[in-house]
Amino acid sequence: MPHIALVTLVVRDYDEALSFYTGALGFELVEDTDRGDGSRWVVVRPRGTGSTGLLLARAADEAQAASVGAQTGGRVGFFLHTEDFAGDHARMTAAGVRFTEEPRHEAYGTVAVFEDLYGNRWDLLQPA
């Protein structure tokens, strides 16, 4: 097994999630297929990587809706690597992405935590 292909992220609405991930984060839309039952198969991933994608899955019931934005219990659950921290940080900030801290330099690289539109916590990280 060479890699994890998809990670499901439960969202409130397909289109608002697509707007955030493709607009503010600059991800590419890989697939958006109507499943015929009111749901869609929506996959995004960092542009040009061919790496692990996010399956954006609209909450199907109250229990799933309650998990939107809290799928990792408030911990950073997603790690977005970059080769241009300063450029990506500036672009994301200009696009309205909310960073919860100033960038910091650690032994493992330059990092700052941001939240997606639902409050899920991510690291923007340029490895050392």
KAMOTA-V427078 format. One record per helix or strand. SS is the DSSP state (A for helix, B for strand). FROM is the first residue (numbers start at 1). TO is the last residue. If there is no record, write none. Layout:
# KAMOTA-V427078
ss={SS/SS}
from={FROM/FROM}
to={TO/TO}
This chain:
# KAMOTA-V427078
ss={B/A/B/B/B/A/B/A/B/B/B/B}
from={6/14/28/40/53/62/76/85/98/104/109/121}
to={11/24/34/45/58/67/81/94/99/106/115/127}
